[in-house]
Amino acid sequence: MSPIAFLILATLTISSALLVVFSRNPIYSVLWLVICFFSITGHYILLDAHFLAAVNLIVYTGAIMVLFLFVIMLLNLNKETEPHKPVYLKAAAVLSGSLLMIILAASLQGYANQPPAIISESFGTAKGVGKVLFTDFLLPFEVASVLFITAMVGSVILAKKHVND
């Protein structure tokens, strides 16, 4: 793995992820998220996980991002219709996000000094991922698919104009 390529991809990933959060226009946020997903695909390629890179590129960068754009355009988000949040809700969001980061950092603290795990030869291959996905993680995989369908139906219901007959 090339350290220079990793540093370039890491910088691109972090900067585009920050731009996703701080962009005021939701369309720009989605476009920055596409760049973030592309750079994550580059990380998978550097790790020789070519199957995961292809799945990330096709599923997330392609299908999920098109779905996000569709939902954003369907909901017709703009500044005039967006409700203004009170200051105490913004403060609560910052506090809860900060607490989440502290908890994540504390939970990962013990892993910093451990030696790297030995990776099997089937890591990142279609056969290895398929075997694990459809044996150990079949239920979460199916629950995630139902969750995506529910989110799509919910977004259509939210965007539907209510007409009194």
N, C-alpha and C positions, 0 to 999 in steps of 0.2 A: 504494500500500500504506500502510495506516494504521500509524504507529509505535506507537500505543497498543495497537491490536489485536495487533500483533506481540509487544510486550512481555508482554501478558497471556498469549498463547498460548505464548510461550517459557518464561515462568515456570511455567505449568501443565505443559508438556512435561517440563521438567527436574525439577520437584518430583515428578511422578507416576513418572518413570523412576527416581528415587532411591528412592521408596517401593516400587517393584517389587523392587529389589535388597534393601532393608532390611526388608521385611515378613517376619515369621516364619511366617505361615500362607500356604501356596501358593495357596489360593483368593483371598486378598486380593491377592497379587502379580498374579494373572491379572486381577483386576478393576482394579487400578491400571494394568496394561498396556492395558486397553481404553480407559481415560481418556487414556493417552499416545497411543494410535492416533487417538483422536478429535481431540486437539489437533494432531497431525501432519496430519490431514485439513484442519483449519483453516488450517495453513500453506500447504498446496497451494492452497486457495481464495484466500488472499491473493496467491499467485503467479500467479493466473489459469490454473492447470493443473487445470481442472475434471474432465477425464477421469481424471487420476491421483488426484484427491480421491475420485471415485466408486469407482475400483478399490480404493483403500486402505480406504475405508469398507466396501465389500462383501466383499472378499477377506480383508483382515487383521482388521478389527474384527469382521466377521461370522464367516466360515468358520474362519480359523486360531484365533481365540480360543475358538470352540466346540470345536475339536479339542483345544486345550490343556486346557480344562476337562474334557473327556472323558477324556483321558489321565491327568490328575491324579486324577480320581475313580476311574478304573480301577486305578491303581497303589495307591490307598488310602494316601497318605502321611500319617504322623503321627509325633509325637515318640518314641513307644515303639519303633517299628520302624526309625527312622532311625539309622544307625550314627554314632557320635561320631568326628569327625575329630581326629587328633593335632595338636598345636600346630605342629609343623614343616610339616605339609601346609597349614595355614592361612597360615603365613608364606610358604611357597613360592607360594601363590596370590596373595597381596598383592604379592610381589616381581615375579612374572610379569605381573600386571596393570599394575603401575607401569611396568615396562619397555616394555610394549605402548603405554602412553600417551606415554611419552617418544619412542618410535620414530614414532608417529603425528604428534606435534607437530613433530618434526624433519623428517619428510617433507613436511609442509604449510607449513613455514616459508617456502619460496620463493614460494608462491602469495599471500602476504599483500599484496605491493606491486603485483601485476599488475592492470591495468584489467579490469573485468567483461567477460565474453564477450558477443558479440552473439547474441541468441536468435532463431532463425528463427520464422516465423509459425506453423509446424506444431507447435511445441513444446506438448506437453500435450494435443493433439487426438487423437481416436481413430485417425484416419488416419495421423498421424505416428508415434504409438507402435506401432501395428500394423505399419507398414512396417519400422521398425527392429527390432521384436521378432521378426518372422518372416523377416527377411533376415540381419541382422548377428548376432542373438543367439538363433538357433533352437536350436543345440546346448545352450547353457547353460539355456535355457528348458525343454527336454525333460529335461535332467539334473536340474534342480530338481524337476520333477514326479515323476521316479523316486525321488529322495531323499525326498520327502514320503511316497510310498507305502511305501518301505522303513521309514521312521520309524514309520508307523502299524502296520505288521506287527510291527516290533520291540517296540513298546509293548504290543501284544496278547500277544506271546510272553512278555514279561517279567511281565505281570500274570497270566498263566495259572497256575492252581494245579496243581502236579505231583502226580498221584495214582498211586501204585504199584498196578498191577493184579496 
